[in-house]
Amino acid sequence: MNMYRSLLCVIIISLVILLVHGVGVAQGLHGIINTDGVNLRSGPSTSSEVITVLSAGEPVGYFDVITDADGNKWTNVYVSSTRQRGYALACYISLDPRY
């Protein structure tokens, strides 16, 4: 009985970690910032607030791509090193070859 309770606790903790740190990363959607000075924004628009500025080589998890009214493609990303989530232009994100 205690073995099953322990297993259940491990499964629940694992699910919570996946949800907190980004399901997209757990699903294998890994990217890397391909140029310096990429704005991570609060929304998919150049008028949205800049949360932080990302550097080339920064690994990110990405979730989806949104096309705005001007045809720009924005990617919803999670930056694990800073635990920040926001939007960056998709052209500045490449597939991470390590995954």
Secondary structure, 3 states (H helix, E strand, C coil): CHHHHHHHHHHHHHHHHHHHHCHHHHCCCEEEECCCCEEEECCCCCCCCEEEEECCCCEEEEEEEEECCCCCEEEEEEECCCCEEEEEEHHHEEECCCC
